[in-house]
Amino acid sequence: MSAEPDLLPHDRLIGELRSLCTAGRSGTMFIITAENHAAQFVLREGAVVYLTYRLLRGLDALPSMRSFTAGRYRFQDDTTDRIDPGLPPTPDLLTLLLDEDAEVPAPTPPHPPPAAGIPDSLRATIERELAEFLGPIAAFICEEHFARAGGPDSPTSLAHLVEAIAQEIRDPAKEAEFRQRVLSDLRGET
């Protein structure tokens, strides 16, 4: 497993998913693995109705979902029409994602407190603009970058923060557009 302290082991992530299901939640659990791969579980009233891992969906994604070692997650309450009728019942699916002898630890709060020093208006602007390029996973990516950015005395300037987040888009033209849009928003231009 990675040396990063905020990564949760695979079994703990599946335990968190189980807790969301038990609580009857509806929304999407986004996972970024230690290998920087994306997984999604869409829940409707506690039932897993759709899942993806990298470019795989549904049952095709299950074997790969068992192989990642650790990651971070975020749960976003939402309603979605995505559904995969070929998925097994949620209790069976959860069993398939865990090893037989794995213990499921107690859940932890899904959202860490916001990092100090970054105004909420700046957070909202950056997250909104990144969502235009990356969709709902933008909130998760922004949260990670905001947590690494320090307060006003930090060597991480606004320019460095925006640049680091822009690089998550991984398309030079779209990165430039993101930077330009954030700067325009911050100047009050629309």
Phi and psi restraints in degrees (value plus and minus 20) as a CYANA .aco file:
   2 SER   PHI     -83.8   -43.8
   2 SER   PSI     135.0   175.0
   3 ALA   PHI     -99.1   -59.1
   3 ALA   PSI     -25.2    14.8
   4 GLU   PHI     -86.9   -46.9
   4 GLU   PSI     104.2   144.2
   5 PRO   PHI     -90.0   -50.0
   5 PRO   PSI     -42.8    -2.8
   6 ASP   PHI    -109.7   -69.7
   6 ASP   PSI     -16.0    24.0
   7 LEU   PHI    -101.1   -61.1
   7 LEU   PSI     118.4   158.4
   8 LEU   PHI    -120.1   -80.1
   8 LEU   PSI     121.6   161.6
   9 PRO   PHI     -84.8   -44.8
   9 PRO   PSI     137.3   177.3
  10 HIS   PHI     -68.6   -28.6
  10 HIS   PSI     -71.2   -31.2
  11 ASP   PHI     -82.3   -42.3
  11 ASP   PSI     -52.6   -12.6
  12 ARG   PHI     -89.4   -49.4
  12 ARG   PSI     -59.7   -19.7
  13 LEU   PHI     -81.9   -41.9
  13 LEU   PSI     -62.6   -22.6
  14 ILE   PHI     -87.6   -47.6
  14 ILE   PSI     -53.3   -13.3
  15 GLY   PHI     -82.4   -42.4
  15 GLY   PSI     -59.2   -19.2
  16 GLU   PHI     -85.7   -45.7
  16 GLU   PSI     -60.9   -20.9
  17 LEU   PHI     -80.7   -40.7
  17 LEU   PSI     -64.3   -24.3
  18 ARG   PHI     -79.5   -39.5
  18 ARG   PSI     -61.5   -21.5
  19 SER   PHI     -83.3   -43.3
  19 SER   PSI     -61.1   -21.1
  20 LEU   PHI     -83.2   -43.2
  20 LEU   PSI     -59.5   -19.5
  21 CYS   PHI     -85.9   -45.9
  21 CYS   PSI     -65.8   -25.8
  22 THR   PHI     -81.2   -41.2
  22 THR   PSI     -54.8   -14.8
  23 ALA   PHI     -98.0   -58.0
  23 ALA   PSI     -23.3    16.7
  24 GLY   PHI      51.5    91.5
  24 GLY   PSI       8.3    48.3
  25 ARG   PHI     -94.2   -54.2
  25 ARG   PSI     134.5   174.5
  26 SER   PHI    -143.3  -103.3
  26 SER   PSI     112.5   152.5
  27 GLY   PHI     134.3   174.3
  27 GLY   PSI    -180.4  -140.4
  28 THR   PHI    -147.9  -107.9
  28 THR   PSI     109.0   149.0
  29 MET   PHI    -115.7   -75.7
  29 MET   PSI      96.1   136.1
  30 PHE   PHI    -119.3   -79.3
  30 PHE   PSI     112.6   152.6
  31 ILE   PHI    -143.5  -103.5
  31 ILE   PSI     113.9   153.9
  32 ILE   PHI    -132.1   -92.1
  32 ILE   PSI      98.7   138.7
  33 THR   PHI     -98.8   -58.8
  33 THR   PSI     147.2   187.2
  34 ALA   PHI     -79.1   -39.1
  34 ALA   PSI     -46.5    -6.5
  35 GLU   PHI    -106.3   -66.3
  35 GLU   PSI     -15.2    24.8
  36 ASN   PHI      47.9    87.9
  36 ASN   PSI      17.6    57.6
  37 HIS   PHI    -125.5   -85.5
  37 HIS   PSI     132.4   172.4
  38 ALA   PHI    -124.4   -84.4
  38 ALA   PSI     119.2   159.2
  39 ALA   PHI    -151.4  -111.4
  39 ALA   PSI     130.2   170.2
  40 GLN   PHI    -158.2  -118.2
  40 GLN   PSI     119.5   159.5
  41 PHE   PHI    -143.7  -103.7
  41 PHE   PSI      99.8   139.8
  42 VAL   PHI    -116.4   -76.4
  42 VAL   PSI     106.3   146.3
  43 LEU   PHI    -132.7   -92.7
  43 LEU   PSI     121.3   161.3
  44 ARG   PHI    -150.8  -110.8
  44 ARG   PSI      91.7   131.7
  45 GLU   PHI      29.1    69.1
  45 GLU   PSI      25.2    65.2
  46 GLY   PHI      66.7   106.7
  46 GLY   PSI     -24.3    15.7
  47 ALA   PHI    -123.2   -83.2
  47 ALA   PSI     115.3   155.3
  48 VAL   PHI     -96.8   -56.8
  48 VAL   PSI      96.7   136.7
  49 VAL   PHI    -131.2   -91.2
  49 VAL   PSI     -30.0    10.0
  50 TYR   PHI    -182.5  -142.5
  50 TYR   PSI     122.5   162.5
  51 LEU   PHI    -169.8  -129.8
  51 LEU   PSI     130.9   170.9
  52 THR   PHI    -161.3  -121.3
  52 THR   PSI     132.1   172.1
  53 TYR   PHI    -164.4  -124.4
  53 TYR   PSI      98.7   138.7
  54 ARG   PHI      34.9    74.9
  54 ARG   PSI    -138.4   -98.4
  55 LEU   PHI    -121.4   -81.4
  55 LEU   PSI     -14.3    25.7
  56 LEU   PHI    -116.2   -76.2
  56 LEU   PSI     128.6   168.6
  57 ARG   PHI    -149.0  -109.0
  57 ARG   PSI     135.7   175.7
  58 GLY   PHI      36.6    76.6
  58 GLY   PSI    -160.1  -120.1
  59 LEU   PHI     -80.1   -40.1
  59 LEU   PSI     -49.6    -9.6
  60 ASP   PHI     -83.6   -43.6
  60 ASP   PSI     -47.5    -7.5
  61 ALA   PHI    -102.9   -62.9
  61 ALA   PSI     -40.5    -0.5
  62 LEU   PHI     -77.0   -37.0
  62 LEU   PSI     -68.6   -28.6
  63 PRO   PHI     -79.2   -39.2
  63 PRO   PSI     -60.4   -20.4
  64 SER   PHI     -89.5   -49.5
  64 SER   PSI     -53.5   -13.5
  65 MET   PHI     -86.5   -46.5
  65 MET   PSI     -44.6    -4.6
  66 ARG   PHI     -97.3   -57.3
  66 ARG   PSI     -36.5     3.5
  67 SER   PHI    -111.5   -71.5
  67 SER   PSI     -41.0    -1.0
  68 PHE   PHI     -93.8   -53.8
  68 PHE   PSI     128.2   168.2
  69 THR   PHI    -112.4   -72.4
  69 THR   PSI     -51.6   -11.6
  70 ALA   PHI    -182.1  -142.1
  70 ALA   PSI     149.6   189.6
  71 GLY   PHI     158.8   198.8
  71 GLY   PSI    -194.9  -154.9
  72 ARG   PHI    -139.5   -99.5
  72 ARG   PSI     135.6   175.6
  73 TYR   PHI    -159.1  -119.1
  73 TYR   PSI     142.9   182.9
  74 ARG   PHI    -164.2  -124.2
  74 ARG   PSI     119.6   159.6
  75 PHE   PHI    -130.7   -90.7
  75 PHE   PSI     110.5   150.5
  76 GLN   PHI    -139.6   -99.6
  76 GLN   PSI      97.9   137.9
  77 ASP   PHI     -86.4   -46.4
  77 ASP   PSI     107.5   147.5
  78 ASP   PHI    -185.9  -145.9
  78 ASP   PSI     152.2   192.2
  79 THR   PHI    -139.8   -99.8
  79 THR   PSI     117.2   157.2
  80 THR   PHI    -161.8  -121.8
  80 THR   PSI     133.4   173.4
  81 ASP   PHI    -113.9   -73.9
  81 ASP   PSI     -22.2    17.8
  82 ARG   PHI     -86.5   -46.5
  82 ARG   PSI     113.4   153.4
  83 ILE   PHI    -173.7  -133.7
  83 ILE   PSI     124.3   164.3
  84 ASP   PHI    -143.1  -103.1
  84 ASP   PSI      81.3   121.3
  85 PRO   PHI     -86.6   -46.6
  85 PRO   PSI     -31.0     9.0
  86 GLY   PHI    -106.3   -66.3
  86 GLY   PSI     -19.9    20.1
  87 LEU   PHI     -96.2   -56.2
  87 LEU   PSI     126.5   166.5
  88 PRO   PHI     -90.4   -50.4
  88 PRO   PSI     147.1   187.1
  89 PRO   PHI     -75.3   -35.3
  89 PRO   PSI     129.0   169.0
  90 THR   PHI     -74.3   -34.3
  90 THR   PSI     -65.1   -25.1
  91 PRO   PHI     -78.6   -38.6
  91 PRO   PSI     -58.9   -18.9
  92 ASP   PHI     -88.3   -48.3
  92 ASP   PSI     -61.3   -21.3
  93 LEU   PHI     -81.9   -41.9
  93 LEU   PSI     -64.3   -24.3
  94 LEU   PHI     -82.5   -42.5
  94 LEU   PSI     -58.8   -18.8
  95 THR   PHI     -84.0   -44.0
  95 THR   PSI     -60.0   -20.0
  96 LEU   PHI     -84.7   -44.7
  96 LEU   PSI     -48.0    -8.0
  97 LEU   PHI    -101.4   -61.4
  97 LEU   PSI     -38.1     1.9
  98 LEU   PHI    -129.0   -89.0
  98 LEU   PSI     133.6   173.6
  99 ASP   PHI     -91.4   -51.4
  99 ASP   PSI     135.4   175.4
 100 GLU   PHI     -79.8   -39.8
 100 GLU   PSI     -59.7   -19.7
 101 ASP   PHI    -115.3   -75.3
 101 ASP   PSI      -8.5    31.5
 102 ALA   PHI     -94.4   -54.4
 102 ALA   PSI     115.4   155.4
 103 GLU   PHI    -112.3   -72.3
 103 GLU   PSI     121.0   161.0
 104 VAL   PHI    -116.7   -76.7
 104 VAL   PSI      92.6   132.6
 105 PRO   PHI     -92.2   -52.2
 105 PRO   PSI     148.4   188.4
 106 ALA   PHI     -84.7   -44.7
 106 ALA   PSI     125.5   165.5
 107 PRO   PHI     -87.8   -47.8
 107 PRO   PSI     136.0   176.0
 108 THR   PHI    -136.2   -96.2
 108 THR   PSI     140.1   180.1
 109 PRO   PHI     -80.9   -40.9
 109 PRO   PSI     115.7   155.7
 110 PRO   PHI     -94.4   -54.4
 110 PRO   PSI     -39.9     0.1
 111 HIS   PHI    -140.9  -100.9
 111 HIS   PSI      97.9   137.9
 112 PRO   PHI     -89.2   -49.2
 112 PRO   PSI     137.4   177.4
 113 PRO   PHI     -84.2   -44.2
 113 PRO   PSI     129.7   169.7
 114 PRO   PHI     -83.2   -43.2
 114 PRO   PSI     127.3   167.3
 115 ALA   PHI     -88.5   -48.5
 115 ALA   PSI     121.3   161.3
 116 ALA   PHI     -92.8   -52.8
 116 ALA   PSI     134.4   174.4
 117 GLY   PHI      74.0   114.0
 117 GLY   PSI     -31.1     8.9
 118 ILE   PHI    -130.6   -90.6
 118 ILE   PSI      92.8   132.8
 119 PRO   PHI     -79.3   -39.3
 119 PRO   PSI     125.4   165.4
 120 ASP   PHI     -78.3   -38.3
 120 ASP   PSI     -56.2   -16.2
 121 SER   PHI     -85.3   -45.3
 121 SER   PSI     -57.9   -17.9
 122 LEU   PHI     -87.8   -47.8
 122 LEU   PSI     -63.6   -23.6
 123 ARG   PHI     -76.2   -36.2
 123 ARG   PSI     -69.0   -29.0
 124 ALA   PHI     -83.2   -43.2
 124 ALA   PSI     -60.3   -20.3
 125 THR   PHI     -83.1   -43.1
 125 THR   PSI     -70.1   -30.1
 126 ILE   PHI     -83.6   -43.6
 126 ILE   PSI     -65.8   -25.8
 127 GLU   PHI     -83.8   -43.8
 127 GLU   PSI     -61.8   -21.8
 128 ARG   PHI     -81.7   -41.7
 128 ARG   PSI     -65.7   -25.7
 129 GLU   PHI     -87.7   -47.7
 129 GLU   PSI     -60.1   -20.1
 130 LEU   PHI     -86.0   -46.0
 130 LEU   PSI     -54.3   -14.3
 131 ALA   PHI     -81.8   -41.8
 131 ALA   PSI     -48.4    -8.4
 132 GLU   PHI     -83.0   -43.0
 132 GLU   PSI     -47.9    -7.9
 133 PHE   PHI    -120.9   -80.9
 133 PHE   PSI     -53.2   -13.2
 134 LEU   PHI    -138.1   -98.1
 134 LEU   PSI     -24.4    15.6
 135 GLY   PHI      56.2    96.2
 135 GLY   PSI    -176.0  -136.0
 136 PRO   PHI     -84.3   -44.3
 136 PRO   PSI     -39.9     0.1
 137 ILE   PHI     -89.9   -49.9
 137 ILE   PSI     -32.8     7.2
 138 ALA   PHI     -78.0   -38.0
 138 ALA   PSI     -58.1   -18.1
 139 ALA   PHI     -80.9   -40.9
 139 ALA   PSI     -60.9   -20.9
 140 PHE   PHI     -86.3   -46.3
 140 PHE   PSI     -65.1   -25.1
 141 ILE   PHI     -83.9   -43.9
 141 ILE   PSI     -64.4   -24.4
 142 CYS   PHI     -81.5   -41.5
 142 CYS   PSI     -63.2   -23.2
 143 GLU   PHI     -76.3   -36.3
 143 GLU   PSI     -62.8   -22.8
 144 GLU   PHI     -84.0   -44.0
 144 GLU   PSI     -64.5   -24.5
 145 HIS   PHI     -88.7   -48.7
 145 HIS   PSI     -59.1   -19.1
 146 PHE   PHI     -83.6   -43.6
 146 PHE   PSI     -58.0   -18.0
 147 ALA   PHI     -85.2   -45.2
 147 ALA   PSI     -53.8   -13.8
 148 ARG   PHI     -97.5   -57.5
 148 ARG   PSI     -47.0    -7.0
 149 ALA   PHI     -97.3   -57.3
 149 ALA   PSI     116.8   156.8
 150 GLY   PHI    -109.1   -69.1
 150 GLY   PSI    -183.0  -143.0
 151 GLY   PHI     -98.0   -58.0
 151 GLY   PSI    -185.5  -145.5
 152 PRO   PHI     -82.8   -42.8
 152 PRO   PSI     -44.9    -4.9
 153 ASP   PHI    -109.2   -69.2
 153 ASP   PSI     -18.4    21.6
 154 SER   PHI     -90.5   -50.5
 154 SER   PSI     128.4   168.4
 155 PRO   PHI     -90.0   -50.0
 155 PRO   PSI     -29.1    10.9
 156 THR   PHI    -101.8   -61.8
 156 THR   PSI      86.7   126.7
 157 SER   PHI    -103.8   -63.8
 157 SER   PSI     149.9   189.9
 158 LEU   PHI     -79.0   -39.0
 158 LEU   PSI     -61.0   -21.0
 159 ALA   PHI     -82.0   -42.0
 159 ALA   PSI     -62.6   -22.6
 160 HIS   PHI     -85.8   -45.8
 160 HIS   PSI     -59.2   -19.2
 161 LEU   PHI     -83.2   -43.2
 161 LEU   PSI     -68.7   -28.7
 162 VAL   PHI     -83.2   -43.2
 162 VAL   PSI     -60.5   -20.5
 163 GLU   PHI     -83.2   -43.2
 163 GLU   PSI     -65.1   -25.1
 164 ALA   PHI     -82.3   -42.3
 164 ALA   PSI     -61.2   -21.2
 165 ILE   PHI     -89.5   -49.5
 165 ILE   PSI     -59.2   -19.2
 166 ALA   PHI     -79.1   -39.1
 166 ALA   PSI     -57.0   -17.0
 167 GLN   PHI     -84.7   -44.7
 167 GLN   PSI     -38.3     1.7
 168 GLU   PHI     -88.4   -48.4
 168 GLU   PSI     -40.7    -0.7
 169 ILE   PHI     -91.5   -51.5
 169 ILE   PSI     -53.8   -13.8
 170 ARG   PHI      42.8    82.8
 170 ARG   PSI      15.0    55.0
 171 ASP   PHI    -167.7  -127.7
 171 ASP   PSI      90.4   130.4
 172 PRO   PHI     -72.9   -32.9
 172 PRO   PSI     -61.6   -21.6
 173 ALA   PHI     -86.0   -46.0
 173 ALA   PSI     -63.8   -23.8
 174 LYS   PHI     -90.5   -50.5
 174 LYS   PSI     -53.4   -13.4
 175 GLU   PHI     -80.9   -40.9
 175 GLU   PSI     -65.3   -25.3
 176 ALA   PHI     -83.3   -43.3
 176 ALA   PSI     -61.5   -21.5
 177 GLU   PHI     -83.4   -43.4
 177 GLU   PSI     -61.7   -21.7
 178 PHE   PHI     -79.9   -39.9
 178 PHE   PSI     -69.4   -29.4
 179 ARG   PHI     -77.7   -37.7
 179 ARG   PSI     -65.0   -25.0
 180 GLN   PHI     -83.9   -43.9
 180 GLN   PSI     -61.7   -21.7
 181 ARG   PHI     -86.9   -46.9
 181 ARG   PSI     -61.3   -21.3
 182 VAL   PHI     -82.8   -42.8
 182 VAL   PSI     -67.1   -27.1
 183 LEU   PHI     -82.4   -42.4
 183 LEU   PSI     -59.7   -19.7
 184 SER   PHI     -82.6   -42.6
 184 SER   PSI     -63.6   -23.6
 185 ASP   PHI     -81.9   -41.9
 185 ASP   PSI     -61.8   -21.8
 186 LEU   PHI     -87.5   -47.5
 186 LEU   PSI     -49.7    -9.7
 187 ARG   PHI    -102.2   -62.2
 187 ARG   PSI     -28.5    11.5
 188 GLY   PHI      68.0   108.0
 188 GLY   PSI      -9.2    30.8
 189 GLU   PHI    -106.7   -66.7
 189 GLU   PSI     121.6   161.6
